[in-house]
Amino acid sequence: MTKKDIVLKIANETKIKQIDVKKVVQKTLECIIENLQEGKKVELRNFGVFKIKQRRGRTGRNPRTGEVVPVPPKKVVVFKPGLVMKKKIK
């Protein structure tokens, strides 16, 4: 499912114009990203939690040459599903 599919489904079920739904969906996603950039976690009750996790640096290996390559530490976004989502997916 893409963002466009979400917009179409919401617009059809609520009878709100697609352009307005698209703006709301886009702004929601932007708010999530902004909070993650600031290092805050984003908790959507019954859906899940988005947060930033720091990964340690490590030693990797180039698969073509077998050469040892240092992999620097980095931040990654992690998502933990909420209870309602877990129950519905099972």
Secondary structure as a PSIPRED ss2 file (coil, helix, strand):
# PSIPRED VFORMAT (PSIPRED V4.0)

   1 M C   1.000  0.000  0.000
   2 T C   1.000  0.000  0.000
   3 K H   0.000  1.000  0.000
   4 K H   0.000  1.000  0.000
   5 D H   0.000  1.000  0.000
   6 I H   0.000  1.000  0.000
   7 V H   0.000  1.000  0.000
   8 L H   0.000  1.000  0.000
   9 K H   0.000  1.000  0.000
  10 I H   0.000  1.000  0.000
  11 A H   0.000  1.000  0.000
  12 N H   0.000  1.000  0.000
  13 E H   0.000  1.000  0.000
  14 T H   0.000  1.000  0.000
  15 K C   1.000  0.000  0.000
  16 I C   1.000  0.000  0.000
  17 K C   1.000  0.000  0.000
  18 Q H   0.000  1.000  0.000
  19 I H   0.000  1.000  0.000
  20 D H   0.000  1.000  0.000
  21 V H   0.000  1.000  0.000
  22 K H   0.000  1.000  0.000
  23 K H   0.000  1.000  0.000
  24 V H   0.000  1.000  0.000
  25 V H   0.000  1.000  0.000
  26 Q H   0.000  1.000  0.000
  27 K H   0.000  1.000  0.000
  28 T H   0.000  1.000  0.000
  29 L H   0.000  1.000  0.000
  30 E H   0.000  1.000  0.000
  31 C H   0.000  1.000  0.000
  32 I H   0.000  1.000  0.000
  33 I H   0.000  1.000  0.000
  34 E H   0.000  1.000  0.000
  35 N H   0.000  1.000  0.000
  36 L H   0.000  1.000  0.000
  37 Q H   0.000  1.000  0.000
  38 E C   1.000  0.000  0.000
  39 G C   1.000  0.000  0.000
  40 K C   1.000  0.000  0.000
  41 K C   1.000  0.000  0.000
  42 V E   0.000  0.000  1.000
  43 E E   0.000  0.000  1.000
  44 L E   0.000  0.000  1.000
  45 R C   1.000  0.000  0.000
  46 N C   1.000  0.000  0.000
  47 F C   1.000  0.000  0.000
  48 G E   0.000  0.000  1.000
  49 V E   0.000  0.000  1.000
  50 F E   0.000  0.000  1.000
  51 K E   0.000  0.000  1.000
  52 I E   0.000  0.000  1.000
  53 K E   0.000  0.000  1.000
  54 Q E   0.000  0.000  1.000
  55 R E   0.000  0.000  1.000
  56 R C   1.000  0.000  0.000
  57 G C   1.000  0.000  0.000
  58 R E   0.000  0.000  1.000
  59 T E   0.000  0.000  1.000
  60 G E   0.000  0.000  1.000
  61 R E   0.000  0.000  1.000
  62 N C   1.000  0.000  0.000
  63 P C   1.000  0.000  0.000
  64 R C   1.000  0.000  0.000
  65 T C   1.000  0.000  0.000
  66 G C   1.000  0.000  0.000
  67 E C   1.000  0.000  0.000
  68 V E   0.000  0.000  1.000
  69 V E   0.000  0.000  1.000
  70 P E   0.000  0.000  1.000
  71 V E   0.000  0.000  1.000
  72 P C   1.000  0.000  0.000
  73 P C   1.000  0.000  0.000
  74 K E   0.000  0.000  1.000
  75 K E   0.000  0.000  1.000
  76 V E   0.000  0.000  1.000
  77 V E   0.000  0.000  1.000
  78 V E   0.000  0.000  1.000
  79 F E   0.000  0.000  1.000
  80 K E   0.000  0.000  1.000
  81 P E   0.000  0.000  1.000
  82 G C   1.000  0.000  0.000
  83 L H   0.000  1.000  0.000
  84 V H   0.000  1.000  0.000
  85 M H   0.000  1.000  0.000
  86 K H   0.000  1.000  0.000
  87 K H   0.000  1.000  0.000
  88 K H   0.000  1.000  0.000
  89 I H   0.000  1.000  0.000
  90 K C   1.000  0.000  0.000
